Amino acid sequence: MNKNELVAAVADKTGLSKADSGKAVDATFEAITDALKDGTEVRLVGFGSFVVTNRAASEGRNPRTGETIQIPASRQPKFKAGKGLKDAIN
């Protein structure tokens, strides 16, 4: 499912127009992104949790040349599915 399909599904389930559903989906993504930027965990009970983890700097290899390269430290978003989502899928 892509974003347009998600917007259409939200419009069908809520009775909102596609334009309003698109704004709601965009606002939801923006709110989650802003919270993660601030280092706040986003916990949606029954669905899952979004968190930011720190990845340490490491050493890797360029597969073409075999040359050793330095991979800088970074912050990575992670999602952990909640019990309700796991139960719905299984």
Backbone as XML, in Angstrom:
<?xml version="1.0"?>
<chain id="A" units="angstrom">
  <residue number="1" name="MET">
    <atom name="N" x="0.853" y="-1.173" z="0.000"/>
    <atom name="CA" x="0.000" y="0.000" z="0.000"/>
    <atom name="C" x="0.895" y="1.232" z="0.000"/>
  </residue>
  <residue number="2" name="ASN">
    <atom name="N" x="0.643" y="2.136" z="-0.918"/>
    <atom name="CA" x="1.393" y="3.387" z="-0.943"/>
    <atom name="C" x="0.576" y="4.492" z="-0.269"/>
  </residue>
  <residue number="3" name="LYS">
    <atom name="N" x="1.112" y="5.690" z="-0.248"/>
    <atom name="CA" x="0.462" y="6.786" z="0.469"/>
    <atom name="C" x="-0.903" y="7.126" z="-0.126"/>
  </residue>
  <residue number="4" name="ASN">
    <atom name="N" x="-1.017" y="7.149" z="-1.456"/>
    <atom name="CA" x="-2.308" y="7.459" z="-2.086"/>
    <atom name="C" x="-3.359" y="6.419" z="-1.735"/>
  </residue>
  <residue number="5" name="GLU">
    <atom name="N" x="-2.964" y="5.165" z="-1.680"/>
    <atom name="CA" x="-3.895" y="4.105" z="-1.300"/>
    <atom name="C" x="-4.293" y="4.240" z="0.170"/>
  </residue>
  <residue number="6" name="LEU">
    <atom name="N" x="-3.356" y="4.658" z="1.019"/>
    <atom name="CA" x="-3.662" y="4.889" z="2.428"/>
    <atom name="C" x="-4.662" y="6.032" z="2.576"/>
  </residue>
  <residue number="7" name="VAL">
    <atom name="N" x="-4.445" y="7.109" z="1.851"/>
    <atom name="CA" x="-5.371" y="8.250" z="1.892"/>
    <atom name="C" x="-6.766" y="7.818" z="1.443"/>
  </residue>
  <residue number="8" name="ALA">
    <atom name="N" x="-6.846" y="7.032" z="0.383"/>
    <atom name="CA" x="-8.137" y="6.549" z="-0.112"/>
    <atom name="C" x="-8.816" y="5.649" z="0.920"/>
  </residue>
  <residue number="9" name="ALA">
    <atom name="N" x="-8.055" y="4.798" z="1.595"/>
    <atom name="CA" x="-8.613" y="3.910" z="2.617"/>
    <atom name="C" x="-9.132" y="4.714" z="3.806"/>
  </residue>
  <residue number="10" name="VAL">
    <atom name="N" x="-8.397" y="5.738" z="4.219"/>
    <atom name="CA" x="-8.841" y="6.591" z="5.315"/>
    <atom name="C" x="-10.121" y="7.329" z="4.921"/>
  </residue>
  <residue number="11" name="ALA">
    <atom name="N" x="-10.168" y="7.813" z="3.685"/>
    <atom name="CA" x="-11.371" y="8.506" z="3.202"/>
    <atom name="C" x="-12.573" y="7.576" z="3.217"/>
  </residue>
  <residue number="12" name="ASP">
    <atom name="N" x="-12.393" y="6.334" z="2.781"/>
    <atom name="CA" x="-13.495" y="5.369" z="2.763"/>
    <atom name="C" x="-13.984" y="5.041" z="4.173"/>
  </residue>
  <residue number="13" name="LYS">
    <atom name="N" x="-13.056" y="4.861" z="5.103"/>
    <atom name="CA" x="-13.440" y="4.451" z="6.463"/>
    <atom name="C" x="-14.031" y="5.583" z="7.281"/>
  </residue>
  <residue number="14" name="THR">
    <atom name="N" x="-13.624" y="6.834" z="6.998"/>
    <atom name="CA" x="-14.074" y="7.960" z="7.818"/>
    <atom name="C" x="-15.179" y="8.774" z="7.176"/>
  </residue>
  <residue number="15" name="GLY">
    <atom name="N" x="-15.350" y="8.640" z="5.871"/>
    <atom name="CA" x="-16.341" y="9.460" z="5.178"/>
    <atom name="C" x="-15.832" y="10.853" z="4.852"/>
  </residue>
  <residue number="16" name="LEU">
    <atom name="N" x="-14.555" y="11.103" z="5.103"/>
    <atom name="CA" x="-13.957" y="12.388" z="4.754"/>
    <atom name="C" x="-13.628" y="12.413" z="3.267"/>
  </residue>
  <residue number="17" name="SER">
    <atom name="N" x="-13.424" y="13.609" z="2.743"/>
    <atom name="CA" x="-12.986" y="13.708" z="1.354"/>
    <atom name="C" x="-11.530" y="13.252" z="1.274"/>
  </residue>
  <residue number="18" name="LYS">
    <atom name="N" x="-11.082" y="12.947" z="0.062"/>
    <atom name="CA" x="-9.686" y="12.525" z="-0.103"/>
    <atom name="C" x="-8.730" y="13.660" z="0.266"/>
  </residue>
  <residue number="19" name="ALA">
    <atom name="N" x="-9.130" y="14.900" z="-0.006"/>
    <atom name="CA" x="-8.281" y="16.043" z="0.335"/>
    <atom name="C" x="-8.115" y="16.147" z="1.853"/>
  </residue>
  <residue number="20" name="ASP">
    <atom name="N" x="-9.230" y="16.031" z="2.582"/>
    <atom name="CA" x="-9.159" y="16.097" z="4.045"/>
    <atom name="C" x="-8.408" y="14.901" z="4.617"/>
  </residue>
  <residue number="21" name="SER">
    <atom name="N" x="-8.620" y="13.729" z="4.037"/>
    <atom name="CA" x="-7.907" y="12.531" z="4.487"/>
    <atom name="C" x="-6.409" y="12.683" z="4.233"/>
  </residue>
  <residue number="22" name="GLY">
    <atom name="N" x="-6.045" y="13.258" z="3.106"/>
    <atom name="CA" x="-4.640" y="13.500" z="2.792"/>
    <atom name="C" x="-4.003" y="14.432" z="3.809"/>
  </residue>
  <residue number="23" name="LYS">
    <atom name="N" x="-4.738" y="15.482" z="4.198"/>
    <atom name="CA" x="-4.225" y="16.404" z="5.217"/>
    <atom name="C" x="-4.057" y="15.693" z="6.555"/>
  </residue>
  <residue number="24" name="ALA">
    <atom name="N" x="-5.003" y="14.828" z="6.910"/>
    <atom name="CA" x="-4.929" y="14.089" z="8.178"/>
    <atom name="C" x="-3.736" y="13.134" z="8.184"/>
  </residue>
  <residue number="25" name="VAL">
    <atom name="N" x="-3.532" y="12.422" z="7.088"/>
    <atom name="CA" x="-2.397" y="11.487" z="6.992"/>
    <atom name="C" x="-1.081" y="12.256" z="7.050"/>
  </residue>
  <residue number="26" name="ASP">
    <atom name="N" x="-0.986" y="13.356" z="6.311"/>
    <atom name="CA" x="0.231" y="14.175" z="6.332"/>
    <atom name="C" x="0.505" y="14.721" z="7.728"/>
  </residue>
  <residue number="27" name="ALA">
    <atom name="N" x="-0.546" y="15.184" z="8.414"/>
    <atom name="CA" x="-0.386" y="15.733" z="9.760"/>
    <atom name="C" x="0.078" y="14.644" z="10.729"/>
  </residue>
  <residue number="28" name="THR">
    <atom name="N" x="-0.439" y="13.441" z="10.568"/>
    <atom name="CA" x="-0.026" y="12.329" z="11.423"/>
    <atom name="C" x="1.450" y="12.015" z="11.221"/>
  </residue>
  <residue number="29" name="PHE">
    <atom name="N" x="1.869" y="11.896" z="9.967"/>
    <atom name="CA" x="3.279" y="11.616" z="9.680"/>
    <atom name="C" x="4.177" y="12.731" z="10.197"/>
  </residue>
  <residue number="30" name="GLU">
    <atom name="N" x="3.743" y="13.975" z="10.040"/>
    <atom name="CA" x="4.532" y="15.120" z="10.483"/>
    <atom name="C" x="4.661" y="15.130" z="12.010"/>
  </residue>
  <residue number="31" name="ALA">
    <atom name="N" x="3.577" y="14.818" z="12.713"/>
    <atom name="CA" x="3.619" y="14.792" z="14.176"/>
    <atom name="C" x="4.562" y="13.698" z="14.674"/>
  </residue>
  <residue number="32" name="ILE">
    <atom name="N" x="4.522" y="12.534" z="14.046"/>
    <atom name="CA" x="5.414" y="11.437" z="14.439"/>
    <atom name="C" x="6.864" y="11.826" z="14.163"/>
  </residue>
  <residue number="33" name="THR">
    <atom name="N" x="7.119" y="12.399" z="13.002"/>
    <atom name="CA" x="8.471" y="12.825" z="12.630"/>
    <atom name="C" x="9.009" y="13.873" z="13.589"/>
  </residue>
  <residue number="34" name="ASP">
    <atom name="N" x="8.185" y="14.873" z="13.927"/>
    <atom name="CA" x="8.622" y="15.931" z="14.840"/>
    <atom name="C" x="8.942" y="15.374" z="16.217"/>
  </residue>
  <residue number="35" name="ALA">
    <atom name="N" x="8.127" y="14.444" z="16.699"/>
    <atom name="CA" x="8.385" y="13.849" z="18.011"/>
    <atom name="C" x="9.690" y="13.065" z="18.003"/>
  </residue>
  <residue number="36" name="LEU">
    <atom name="N" x="9.939" y="12.308" z="16.936"/>
    <atom name="CA" x="11.178" y="11.533" z="16.847"/>
    <atom name="C" x="12.389" y="12.449" z="16.736"/>
  </residue>
  <residue number="37" name="LYS">
    <atom name="N" x="12.262" y="13.568" z="16.024"/>
    <atom name="CA" x="13.364" y="14.529" z="15.926"/>
    <atom name="C" x="13.746" y="15.054" z="17.299"/>
  </residue>
  <residue number="38" name="ASP">
    <atom name="N" x="12.732" y="15.244" z="18.166"/>
    <atom name="CA" x="12.970" y="15.750" z="19.518"/>
    <atom name="C" x="13.459" y="14.665" z="20.468"/>
  </residue>
  <residue number="39" name="GLY">
    <atom name="N" x="13.524" y="13.415" z="19.985"/>
    <atom name="CA" x="13.984" y="12.310" z="20.818"/>
    <atom name="C" x="12.884" y="11.682" z="21.652"/>
  </residue>
  <residue number="40" name="THR">
    <atom name="N" x="11.628" y="12.015" z="21.353"/>
    <atom name="CA" x="10.493" y="11.478" z="22.093"/>
    <atom name="C" x="10.003" y="10.193" z="21.444"/>
  </residue>
  <residue number="41" name="GLU">
    <atom name="N" x="9.695" y="9.212" z="22.272"/>
    <atom name="CA" x="9.124" y="7.961" z="21.770"/>
    <atom name="C" x="7.645" y="8.196" z="21.459"/>
  </residue>
  <residue number="42" name="VAL">
    <atom name="N" x="7.167" y="7.641" z="20.351"/>
    <atom name="CA" x="5.753" y="7.715" z="19.986"/>
    <atom name="C" x="5.160" y="6.336" z="20.205"/>
  </residue>
  <residue number="43" name="ARG">
    <atom name="N" x="4.257" y="6.229" z="21.185"/>
    <atom name="CA" x="3.670" y="4.945" z="21.549"/>
    <atom name="C" x="2.184" y="4.972" z="21.211"/>
  </residue>
  <residue number="44" name="LEU">
    <atom name="N" x="1.772" y="4.131" z="20.278"/>
    <atom name="CA" x="0.371" y="4.011" z="19.883"/>
    <atom name="C" x="-0.128" y="2.670" z="20.416"/>
  </residue>
  <residue number="45" name="VAL">
    <atom name="N" x="-0.861" y="2.715" z="21.519"/>
    <atom name="CA" x="-1.293" y="1.500" z="22.210"/>
    <atom name="C" x="-2.096" y="0.612" z="21.261"/>
  </residue>
  <residue number="46" name="GLY">
    <atom name="N" x="-1.720" y="-0.653" z="21.201"/>
    <atom name="CA" x="-2.386" y="-1.611" z="20.337"/>
    <atom name="C" x="-1.817" y="-1.650" z="18.920"/>
  </residue>
  <residue number="47" name="PHE">
    <atom name="N" x="-1.021" y="-0.652" z="18.549"/>
    <atom name="CA" x="-0.437" y="-0.617" z="17.207"/>
    <atom name="C" x="1.058" y="-0.843" z="17.260"/>
  </residue>
  <residue number="48" name="GLY">
    <atom name="N" x="1.775" y="0.012" z="18.005"/>
    <atom name="CA" x="3.218" y="-0.142" z="18.113"/>
    <atom name="C" x="3.893" y="1.117" z="18.599"/>
  </residue>
  <residue number="49" name="SER">
    <atom name="N" x="5.212" y="1.090" z="18.618"/>
    <atom name="CA" x="6.013" y="2.208" z="19.108"/>
    <atom name="C" x="7.076" y="2.587" z="18.093"/>
  </residue>
  <residue number="50" name="PHE">
    <atom name="N" x="7.268" y="3.893" z="17.948"/>
    <atom name="CA" x="8.347" y="4.439" z="17.135"/>
    <atom name="C" x="9.383" y="5.010" z="18.099"/>
  </residue>
  <residue number="51" name="VAL">
    <atom name="N" x="10.644" y="4.646" z="17.924"/>
    <atom name="CA" x="11.723" y="5.161" z="18.764"/>
    <atom name="C" x="12.919" y="5.503" z="17.886"/>
  </residue>
  <residue number="52" name="VAL">
    <atom name="N" x="13.811" y="6.308" z="18.437"/>
    <atom name="CA" x="15.063" y="6.642" z="17.750"/>
    <atom name="C" x="16.191" y="5.976" z="18.513"/>
  </residue>
  <residue number="53" name="THR">
    <atom name="N" x="17.038" y="5.248" z="17.801"/>
    <atom name="CA" x="18.201" y="4.615" z="18.420"/>
    <atom name="C" x="19.463" y="5.219" z="17.827"/>
  </residue>
  <residue number="54" name="ASN">
    <atom name="N" x="20.524" y="5.178" z="18.604"/>
    <atom name="CA" x="21.809" y="5.692" z="18.136"/>
    <atom name="C" x="22.644" y="4.542" z="17.596"/>
  </residue>
  <residue number="55" name="ARG">
    <atom name="N" x="23.142" y="4.715" z="16.401"/>
    <atom name="CA" x="24.016" y="3.717" z="15.788"/>
    <atom name="C" x="25.438" y="4.250" z="15.876"/>
  </residue>
  <residue number="56" name="ALA">
    <atom name="N" x="26.320" y="3.466" z="16.440"/>
    <atom name="CA" x="27.717" y="3.874" z="16.614"/>
    <atom name="C" x="28.438" y="3.914" z="15.270"/>
  </residue>
  <residue number="57" name="ALA">
    <atom name="N" x="29.501" y="4.688" z="15.232"/>
    <atom name="CA" x="30.344" y="4.721" z="14.037"/>
    <atom name="C" x="30.963" y="3.348" z="13.848"/>
  </residue>
  <residue number="58" name="SER">
    <atom name="N" x="31.159" y="2.968" z="12.595"/>
    <atom name="CA" x="31.750" y="1.659" z="12.328"/>
    <atom name="C" x="32.625" y="1.738" z="11.082"/>
  </residue>
  <residue number="59" name="GLU">
    <atom name="N" x="33.264" y="0.632" z="10.811"/>
    <atom name="CA" x="34.143" y="0.543" z="9.653"/>
    <atom name="C" x="33.507" y="-0.422" z="8.656"/>
  </residue>
  <residue number="60" name="GLY">
    <atom name="N" x="33.485" y="-0.049" z="7.391"/>
    <atom name="CA" x="32.926" y="-0.914" z="6.365"/>
    <atom name="C" x="33.876" y="-1.025" z="5.195"/>
  </residue>
  <residue number="61" name="ARG">
    <atom name="N" x="33.422" y="-1.728" z="4.161"/>
    <atom name="CA" x="34.253" y="-1.893" z="2.958"/>
    <atom name="C" x="33.458" y="-1.513" z="1.726"/>
  </residue>
  <residue number="62" name="ASN">
    <atom name="N" x="34.138" y="-0.836" z="0.803"/>
    <atom name="CA" x="33.561" y="-0.549" z="-0.492"/>
    <atom name="C" x="33.588" y="-1.859" z="-1.276"/>
  </residue>
  <residue number="63" name="PRO">
    <atom name="N" x="32.413" y="-2.383" z="-1.674"/>
    <atom name="CA" x="32.399" y="-3.687" z="-2.340"/>
    <atom name="C" x="33.114" y="-3.696" z="-3.692"/>
  </residue>
  <residue number="64" name="ARG">
    <atom name="N" x="33.203" y="-2.564" z="-4.358"/>
    <atom name="CA" x="33.885" y="-2.510" z="-5.659"/>
    <atom name="C" x="35.392" y="-2.570" z="-5.530"/>
  </residue>
  <residue number="65" name="THR">
    <atom name="N" x="35.904" y="-1.753" z="-4.605"/>
    <atom name="CA" x="37.362" y="-1.622" z="-4.511"/>
    <atom name="C" x="37.962" y="-2.395" z="-3.343"/>
  </residue>
  <residue number="66" name="GLY">
    <atom name="N" x="37.131" y="-2.772" z="-2.375"/>
    <atom name="CA" x="37.645" y="-3.441" z="-1.189"/>
    <atom name="C" x="38.260" y="-2.473" z="-0.201"/>
  </residue>
  <residue number="67" name="GLU">
    <atom name="N" x="38.205" y="-1.179" z="-0.522"/>
    <atom name="CA" x="38.786" y="-0.144" z="0.328"/>
    <atom name="C" x="37.983" y="-0.010" z="1.623"/>
  </residue>
  <residue number="68" name="THR">
    <atom name="N" x="38.681" y="0.172" z="2.731"/>
    <atom name="CA" x="38.034" y="0.375" z="4.026"/>
    <atom name="C" x="37.509" y="1.800" z="4.091"/>
  </residue>
  <residue number="69" name="ILE">
    <atom name="N" x="36.253" y="1.950" z="4.557"/>
    <atom name="CA" x="35.654" y="3.278" z="4.707"/>
    <atom name="C" x="35.098" y="3.412" z="6.115"/>
  </residue>
  <residue number="70" name="GLN">
    <atom name="N" x="34.998" y="4.639" z="6.570"/>
    <atom name="CA" x="34.429" y="4.926" z="7.879"/>
    <atom name="C" x="32.943" y="5.266" z="7.705"/>
  </residue>
  <residue number="71" name="ILE">
    <atom name="N" x="32.088" y="4.589" z="8.455"/>
    <atom name="CA" x="30.659" y="4.865" z="8.440"/>
    <atom name="C" x="30.374" y="5.700" z="9.680"/>
  </residue>
  <residue number="72" name="PRO">
    <atom name="N" x="29.876" y="6.934" z="9.518"/>
    <atom name="CA" x="29.691" y="7.808" z="10.674"/>
    <atom name="C" x="28.546" y="7.341" z="11.577"/>
  </residue>
  <residue number="73" name="ALA">
    <atom name="N" x="28.578" y="7.789" z="12.821"/>
    <atom name="CA" x="27.490" y="7.505" z="13.753"/>
    <atom name="C" x="26.228" y="8.201" z="13.248"/>
  </residue>
  <residue number="74" name="SER">
    <atom name="N" x="25.070" y="7.606" z="13.537"/>
    <atom name="CA" x="23.815" y="8.204" z="13.088"/>
    <atom name="C" x="22.683" y="7.819" z="14.024"/>
  </residue>
  <residue number="75" name="ARG">
    <atom name="N" x="21.576" y="8.501" z="13.863"/>
    <atom name="CA" x="20.363" y="8.187" z="14.612"/>
    <atom name="C" x="19.404" y="7.502" z="13.648"/>
  </residue>
  <residue number="76" name="GLN">
    <atom name="N" x="18.819" y="6.388" z="14.081"/>
    <atom name="CA" x="17.956" y="5.585" z="13.211"/>
    <atom name="C" x="16.566" y="5.443" z="13.818"/>
  </residue>
  <residue number="77" name="PRO">
    <atom name="N" x="15.518" y="5.682" z="13.025"/>
    <atom name="CA" x="14.174" y="5.422" z="13.532"/>
    <atom name="C" x="13.889" y="3.921" z="13.511"/>
  </residue>
  <residue number="78" name="LYS">
    <atom name="N" x="13.187" y="3.445" z="14.533"/>
    <atom name="CA" x="12.823" y="2.027" z="14.617"/>
    <atom name="C" x="11.342" y="1.933" z="14.960"/>
  </residue>
  <residue number="79" name="PHE">
    <atom name="N" x="10.713" y="0.859" z="14.505"/>
    <atom name="CA" x="9.312" y="0.593" z="14.831"/>
    <atom name="C" x="9.208" y="-0.788" z="15.444"/>
  </residue>
  <residue number="80" name="LYS">
    <atom name="N" x="8.493" y="-0.879" z="16.546"/>
    <atom name="CA" x="8.247" y="-2.169" z="17.180"/>
    <atom name="C" x="6.740" y="-2.365" z="17.222"/>
  </residue>
  <residue number="81" name="ALA">
    <atom name="N" x="6.257" y="-3.417" z="16.577"/>
    <atom name="CA" x="4.828" y="-3.694" z="16.512"/>
    <atom name="C" x="4.286" y="-4.041" z="17.890"/>
  </residue>
  <residue number="82" name="GLY">
    <atom name="N" x="3.074" y="-3.547" z="18.181"/>
    <atom name="CA" x="2.412" y="-3.837" z="19.444"/>
    <atom name="C" x="1.627" y="-5.137" z="19.377"/>
  </residue>
  <residue number="83" name="LYS">
    <atom name="N" x="1.132" y="-5.558" z="20.526"/>
    <atom name="CA" x="0.411" y="-6.820" z="20.623"/>
    <atom name="C" x="-0.837" y="-6.834" z="19.744"/>
  </residue>
  <residue number="84" name="GLY">
    <atom name="N" x="-1.587" y="-5.740" z="19.712"/>
    <atom name="CA" x="-2.809" y="-5.685" z="18.903"/>
    <atom name="C" x="-2.526" y="-5.879" z="17.430"/>
  </residue>
  <residue number="85" name="LEU">
    <atom name="N" x="-1.468" y="-5.268" z="16.923"/>
    <atom name="CA" x="-1.090" y="-5.409" z="15.520"/>
    <atom name="C" x="-0.616" y="-6.828" z="15.229"/>
  </residue>
  <residue number="86" name="LYS">
    <atom name="N" x="0.196" y="-7.387" z="16.118"/>
    <atom name="CA" x="0.690" y="-8.746" z="15.940"/>
    <atom name="C" x="-0.474" y="-9.746" z="15.914"/>
  </residue>
  <residue number="87" name="ASP">
    <atom name="N" x="-1.425" y="-9.551" z="16.845"/>
    <atom name="CA" x="-2.574" y="-10.450" z="16.917"/>
    <atom name="C" x="-3.462" y="-10.343" z="15.672"/>
  </residue>
  <residue number="88" name="ALA">
    <atom name="N" x="-3.618" y="-9.126" z="15.153"/>
    <atom name="CA" x="-4.446" y="-8.920" z="13.960"/>
    <atom name="C" x="-3.837" y="-9.592" z="12.732"/>
  </residue>
  <residue number="89" name="ILE">
    <atom name="N" x="-2.512" y="-9.613" z="12.647"/>
    <atom name="CA" x="-1.841" y="-10.209" z="11.500"/>
    <atom name="C" x="-1.844" y="-11.732" z="11.584"/>
  </residue>
  <residue number="90" name="ASN">
    <atom name="N" x="-1.653" y="-12.238" z="12.786"/>
    <atom name="CA" x="-1.598" y="-13.693" z="12.959"/>
    <atom name="C" x="-2.983" y="-14.167" z="13.163"/>
  </residue>
</chain>
